[in-house]
Amino acid sequence: MLVIRFFRTGKRNQPSFKLVVTEKTNPTRGGRFLEEVGFYNPVTKEKVVKPERVKHWLSVGAKPSPSAHNFLIRHKVIEGKKLPIHQKKVT
């Protein structure tokens, strides 16, 4: 199954993330990916998204991870409601 998710790169305490299309079984760090469809640097707030490629992969059947889904909604690539990423424990 194909998934669109973040791929962490950068040095320690200086993260940057690639938005990639990969197989779900590949490791999240250091694994191979099919295509890079975006980029996000939280330190400098730099963002790049290729909306036509994201829409292509979604039409083929790739599913975005919750973080990638919210990122794509925030940048108006896809429409819908944001997903809860971190749910609080009920005690």
C-alpha positions in Angstrom: 0.0 0.0 0.0 1.3 3.4 -0.9 1.5 6.2 1.7 2.3 9.9 1.6 4.3 10.8 4.7 7.1 12.9 6.0 10.8 11.8 5.7 13.0 13.5 8.3 16.3 14.9 7.1 18.7 17.5 8.5 21.1 17.7 11.4 20.4 17.2 15.0 18.2 20.0 16.3 17.8 21.3 12.8 15.1 19.1 11.2 13.7 19.4 7.8 11.2 17.1 6.2 10.6 15.8 2.7 7.0 14.9 1.8 7.4 11.6 0.0 5.4 8.7 -1.6 6.6 5.3 -0.4 5.4 1.8 0.5 3.9 1.6 3.9 6.4 -1.2 4.9 9.5 0.9 4.2 11.1 2.4 7.3 10.2 6.0 8.0 13.8 7.1 8.2 16.4 5.9 5.7 13.9 4.0 3.5 13.5 4.3 -0.2 10.7 6.3 -1.6 9.1 6.6 -5.1 8.8 10.3 -5.4 9.4 13.5 -3.4 6.2 15.6 -3.6 7.1 18.4 -1.2 9.4 19.9 1.4 8.9 21.5 4.9 11.5 23.2 7.1 10.0 24.0 10.5 13.0 26.1 11.5 12.8 28.6 8.6 9.1 28.0 7.9 9.9 27.2 4.2 7.3 25.1 2.5 7.1 23.6 -1.0 4.3 21.4 -2.3 3.7 20.0 -5.8 -0.1 19.9 -5.7 -0.5 18.2 -9.2 1.8 15.3 -8.1 0.1 14.9 -4.8 -3.3 14.7 -6.5 -1.9 12.2 -9.0 -0.7 9.9 -6.2 -4.0 10.2 -4.3 -5.9 9.3 -7.4 -3.6 6.2 -7.8 -4.5 5.1 -4.3 -1.9 6.5 -1.9 -3.1 7.4 1.5 -1.6 10.4 3.5 -0.5 9.9 7.1 -2.4 12.0 9.6 0.4 14.6 9.8 0.8 14.8 6.0 -3.1 14.9 5.7 -3.2 18.0 8.0 -0.3 19.6 6.1 -2.0 19.1 2.8 -5.3 20.6 4.1 -3.4 23.6 5.6 -1.9 24.3 2.2 -5.2 23.8 0.3 -4.0 20.9 -1.8 -6.9 18.7 -0.6 -10.2 19.5 1.2 -11.6 18.0 4.4 -11.3 18.1 8.1 -8.0 17.9 10.0 -7.4 14.6 11.8 -6.4 14.4 15.5 -2.7 13.4 15.5 -2.1 13.1 19.3 -5.1 12.0 21.3 -5.2 12.6 25.0 -5.4 9.5 27.2 -8.7 9.1 29.1 -8.2 8.0 32.7 
